[in-house]
């Protein structure tokens, strides 16, 4: 067990009581066992991340309200399980037993029978080949030049700026920097805004590759738990005060993995919180175009509309058009753009020109290009949800209004076990622990709906067999591991 106090915020007794809710069973005589079980579930669900400092026992007893004896007994139980650690003079904090995360490493797909439910990335849109053909005819005009564009191809920057204009955010091409994907864009933002040992506020759960990028620059993620309905803005404000992060990384449009979207009122409140703390917000808009229930132009205004001087926006072609383009971008103030480009030269000298030309061609009429993408994803979403209701009726989920995946709440903390067993049934999954800054989320599983409908139906059928197997239910069928994947 790790007994060092990890960096992180402190949760007050009042906030802990709100998270616990109605934790005590009616008529139960062992209240300490109920309290330990309730705190344990918050840890496993990632809502109390590792490193969170707990209130003093007296404060906890007053907030719940229960006796000090009950608090002591509950914490003793959690200490014996390795979920709470304590040190004289430092108090108590949430911990995790060594090896408890059970993260399944990335492994190559096995032949054609493995269904990849771990990657939320759709294939290319139908117009991709036509765009490449169009670019091929115009390529000679580029071949006579050097091909280096540190800011990005001017034509593409103009079209990205125009898309922000259409969403109600005045933007000039000088505010756009083209990158080699959103992950590259995040790496550049982290390089500019943070240094080793700095703290970065993140949602809990969050996008796993973003968490990896933060750790790769030796920064420290400071997680703030999402609620059932979205963002805990009071918790973000408290984390800004207590942890003093150098920046925050947030996905406000169809959050990955929960699919929540922050409304205009919430964005205004978040901007006010960030202004008071003077904390830059790096906003990932990778899936903002994938509004499956409406028009992306009718959604909440971009976050930069509320706090332009504090917001760095990341965009990408990977989810909307095709990941193989490896084109992303950053939108920021001209001053930040200048600083980004100045630091970029130590890493690369610009993104590939041909792919930028292809994306510029596709973005000449983005509404027409993406309408089919959204319609197909909406159909596949509904197929996945119908399959879950039939084959995994014990799992709960909310219908996502956009994005690429369903965030499922399992009937027990078995996410990692499901991911391990699923490989024997020809399904590759990312366990819930991958989405937590410090693990957890054993009751959750992200299921993308980016595969064809027939593949989704068969994959969920297999998943139902996996769930029954993990829960010890007698199975009457066998998984078919030979289904080809388109």
N, C-alpha and C positions, 0 to 999 in steps of 0.2 A: 504494500500500500504506500502511496505517496503521502508523506506527512509534512512536506513543505507547504507553506501557505501559498497557493497560486494567486496571481494577480486577478482581480475581479471586484465587482461591486458588493456592497452590503445590502441585504434585504431587511427592511424594517419589520417589526412585529405585525404592524397593521397590514402591510402588503403580503406577508406570508399568510396571514389569516384569510385574506381575500383569495389567494391562490388555492388554499386548502378547501375553502367552501364548506359544505356540509360533510365533514369527514368522519363524524362519529356515528356508528350504527345505533339504531334505537334499541334500548334495553341492554346494550353491551356493558359488561362489567370490567373488561380489560381495556380501558380507554387508552392506555399507553400503546398497546398493540395496534389499535385503530389509527392513532396518530403516527406511529412509525410507518404503517402501511401507506397512509396518505402522503407522507413526505417521500417515501420510497417511490411512489408512482410519479410524483413531480420530478424526481431525479431521472427516472427511466424514460419519461416523456420529454426530457430536455428542458422542462420549464424552470427547473432549478439547476443551472449549469454547474459543472465542477469549478470550484474556486469561489463560489458565492459564499460570503461570510454570513453566518446565521446571527439573528439577534441574541442578546444575552438571555439566559433562561428566565430571569425575572420579567424581562420585556415580553418574551414569548408567552409566559403564563398569563400576563395581564391582557394580552391581545386576543387570546383564543376564546374565552378565559378558562384556564384549568389550573390545577395545583402544580407547584414546582416539582413535586414528587413525580407526577405523571410526565412532565417534560423531561426530567432526568432519566426516567426509565425508557422513554421513547428514544432519546438520543443515545443511551447506552446500547439499545438494540441495533440502531443504525451504525454505531461505531463497530460493533461486532461483525457487521456485514461489510464493512469497508466503505459505506456510503457517507459517513461523516468522520472527519478527523478533527482533533483538538490539540491545543498546546497551551500550557499555562502562560498566561499573559497575552496570548494571541487570540483566544476565543475558539470558536468552532466554525468549520466551513464544510461545504459539500465536497466530497472526494469520490473517487471511483476505484474499485479494486483493480489491481494489476490484471490485464488480460480480459477485463469485463466488456470492452467495446466490441470484441468479436468482429472486426471489420473484415469483410471478405475481399481479398485483393483482386484487382482487375486481372482477368485471365482472358486469353484469346477465345473467340467463339469456336466451338467444336463442330467442324464440318458445316453443313447447311441445316442441321436439325436444331441448333440452339437459337431460341427466341431471345433477342436482346431487349429485355425490359429495363436495363440499367441506363441506357442512353436515351435522353429525350431530344432526339434530333430527326426531323423528317427528311425524306429524300428531296431532290431538287424539284422546283416548280416546273410545270410543263414547258414554259417558254425559254428554258435555259439554253437548249441547243440553238434555237433561233437567234438568241442574243449573241452566242459565240460566233455564229455565221455572220451576223451583222458586223461584229467587231473585226473579224478577219478581213473584211473588205476595207475597213478604215485603218487597219494597223500600219500600212506603209507610212502614214503621216507621222506616226510615233517613232518609227525606226530611224529616222534621220536625226533624232534628238538623243540626248544622253539617257533618258529614261528614269532619272532620279527626281522624285517629288517628295521632299521631306514633309510638306504639309498634306500632300495628296494630289491626285489629278484634279485640276480646276473644275472640269465639267462635273465630276462626281460631287465635289464639295458644294457646287451651286445647287445641285438637285437635292442633296441632303438638307441644305439650308432652307430650300423651298418647302420641304416636307415639314420642318419645324414651323415655318410661317403658316402653313395650312392648319397646323394644330394650335395656332394662336400665339406662337412665341417668335417675335421678330428675331431673325438670325441672319448674319452675313456670312459668306463663304470664309471670311477671315477668322471666324469662330469655330471652324471645323478642321480637325486633323484626322486624316485617314490612317488606320492602323491595320495590323494583320490579325484581325479578329478582336472580339470584346475582351478576351483574356489578355491579349497584348495591351489593349487599352487600359485595363485595370493595372497591369504591371507598370505601365508608364505613370499612371496616377499615383500608385503607391511609391514609386521611386521619387516622384516630385514632392509628395506631401508628408511622407513618413521617413523615419530612420530606424535602425535597430533598437529594439526595446520600446518603441512607441506603441501606444494602444490604438486599436481600430474597433469602433463599435460596429457590431453586426447583428442581424436578426437571428433568432434562435427558434426554428431551424433556419439554415441558410444554404446557398449554393455551394456544394463541396469544393469545386475548383477555385472559387473565390477564397474560401478558407485556406486552401493550400497556397494560393498566391500570397496571402497575408503572412502566413508562416514562412514562406520562402524568402521574404525580405527581413526576416527576424523581427517582425512586428507581432503584437499580441492581440488576438481577437477578444473583444469584450462583448459577450452575447447578452441580448435583451430578449426575453421570451415573447413570442407572438401569443396572442390570446385566441380564443375560439372565433372571434369576430375580426381579428386583424392585428393592428399595431398597438402596443401599449405605450402611448405617447408620454404618459407620466413616467413610465419606467425608463424611456429614452432620456427624458429630462434629468431624471435622477442619476442615470449612468454618466451623462455629460458632467454633472456636478461632482460626482464621486470619483470617477476614473479619469476624467480629463483626457479623453481620446484625442489624437491629432486629426482624425477624420472618421467619418461614418460611411459604411458601404451598405446600401439599401436597394431592394428591388420592390418598387411601389406599384408596378403594373403587372398583375398576374404573377405574384410572388412565387419564386421557385424555392420550396416545393408546394406551398399551401394554396397557391392560386388566388390569394386575397388581392384586392386592389384598394389603395388608399384614395378616398374621395377628396373633392376639392377642399372641403372644410378641414379635413385632417391634414392636407398638405399645407394649408395656411398656418395651422397650429404648429406643424413640424418646422416650418420656416421660422416662426417666431422663437421656437426653442433653440434652433441652430444659431439664430442671430444673437440671442442672449449669451450663448456659450462661445460664440465666434468659432464654431466648428464646421469645417468644410464637409459637404455632403457629396459623396460619389454615388450617383443614381444610375443603376443598371436598367436600361430600357430595351434589353435584348428581345423581349417578346411583346412589346407594346403594340405592334401591328397585328397581333393574333387575338383580336377581340372577336370572339365567336358568337356573341349575342347582339352585337351592334357595330357601328362604324367607328374605326379607330379615331377618326377626326372629331367624334362627338364625346370622347372620353374626357376625364379630368385634364386640366391644363398640365403641361410638363412642369416638373418641380422647379425648374429654372425660372418659371414665370413668377414665382413667389420670392425667390432669394437668388437672383442671378449671380451676384458677386460671390456667393458661397457654394454654388452648385457646379459640379463637373458631371456631365451626362455622358454615359457610355451607350453606344448603339452598335448593332451588328446585323449583317446579312445572313448569318448562319441559320437562324430559326425560321425567318420569314422567306428566304430565297433558297439558300443551300449552304451547308457548312463547308463544302469543298471550295467555295470561293475564298474563304479565310480573309474576309474583309470586314473590318469594324471601324468605328470612329469615335472621336471625342468631341463634344461640344462644350465650350467654356468661354470665358471672357477673353478678349484679345490678349490681355496681359498673361493669363494662364497659358494660352495657346503658345505664346512666344517662349515662355519658360519650358513648356513641354517639348517643343521642337529643339530647343537648345540642349536639353538633357537627352533627347532621343538619339542624337548622333553617336553617343557612346554605345548604343545597342544595335541600331540599324540605320539605314539611310533612306528608308521609305518602303512602301508596300508594292507588291507586284502590279505593273501597269495594266496588263491584259485583263486581269480579274477586275480591276477598278473600271475599266472600259465596259466590261460586261454588266457590272452592277449599274453603272450610269445608264446604260441602254434599258435595263429593266425598270429603273426608277423614272424613266421618261413618263410613264403612266402607272404609278404604283397601285392605284385602286384597281385597275383592270388586271394587273399582274398578280395581285394577292387575293382577289375575290374567290378564285377557285381554291386556293390554299385554305382559306378560312372555312369555306363550305365543306371541304373534305374532312378537315380536322373536327368540325362540329359533328359530322356523321360518325367518325371514328370514336369520338368522345362518348356519344350516346351508345354505341355498340359496346364499348368497354364497361360503361356503367350498368347496362342491361346484363352483361355477363357476370359482373360482380354480384348483382342482386340474385342471380340464379345459382351461381356456384359457390359464392362466399357470402351468404346472407348474414353471417354473424359479424362481418366487417362493416364499419360505418364510414361514410364519406359525404362531402358536400359537392354539389354540382359546380364545376369550375366554369366561370363565364368566359374564360380565355386562357391562353397559355397552352401547355403541351402535356399536362399530366394531372392525375387525380391523386390526392394525398389521403391515403386510407388509414383509418384507425382500426387496428386489429383488436381481437377480443382478449388478447393476453400479450404480455411482453415477450414476443417470440419472433420479432423481425429478423434478427440474425439467423436464427434456426430455420426460418422459412427460406431465407436466401441460400443457405447451405443446402438444404434438402432439394430446393427447386432446381439446382444444377443437375441432379440425377433425373429430373423430369424434363430436361431440355430447356430450362428457363434461366436466364441470367438476370439477377436482381441486384439493386443497390440497397443494402439494409438501411434502416432508419438512422443508425449510428453515423453514417457518412454525412448526414446533414446537420449534425450537431457540432458546435465548436469544440466540445469536449466529449463527444459521444452522446449516449442516451438515445431517446426515441425508439426504444425497443417495442413500443406499441404502434409504430407507424411504418408505412411503406409507400414509396412513390411509384406510381404505375403510369408510364407515358401512354398516350394514344396516338403514336406516330406511325404505327404499323398498319398494313391493310386490314380491312374488317374481318376477313376470313381468318387471318393469322391471329388477330385479337381474340376472336371467339374461341379458337382452339387453345390459345395460351391461357385464357382465363379458366377454361375447363381443366387444364393441367394444374393451374394454381389452386383450384378447389380441391384437387386430390392432395396437393402438397399441404394445404391448410389442415385437411382432415388427418393426414399422416402425422403432422407435427403435434396436433392436439390429441393423438392417440385413438382416433376414431377408426373403426374397422372399415376398410375400403372394399368396394365391390367391383371397381374397375381398375384398369391399369393405364398408366400414361403412355401415349404414343409418342416416342422420341424420334420418329422418322419424318415428321411433317416438314416439307420444304418451306423455307422462308423467302418471300419475294423481296 
